Amino acid sequence: MQHGGSVLAPDAELAVHYARELFGRRQESVRLWIVRRADVHDLADPDLLDPPLDRSFKKPGGYVMRDKLAAARERSGRPKSSAGERRAAPRSSPDGSQ
């Protein structure tokens, strides 16, 4: 949502017509909200707009598993395997020979 402008009208009905004429005539708007100027409140308090808790895990880039896997591989000393390479355990035959 983006503020597009304001109109000054003597009543609500004319405000709707003015807004439609000024902001809707070129099909630039998807939705028009017409409210009295007295009903618009500015919320500029930084304490209300800044959340107190870290919620970065809710953002798409906040929890990157790739970095954690790379760090775990580095700690274990195992190299990164390529996508097409699969590790298979050696199979032994029923009589114990390979």
Secondary structure, 3 states (H helix, E strand, C coil): CCCCCCCCCCCHHHHHHHHHHHHCCCCCCCCCCCCCHHHCCCCCCHHHHCCCCCCHHHCCCCCCHHHHHHHHHHHHCCCCCCCCCCCCCCCCCCCCCC
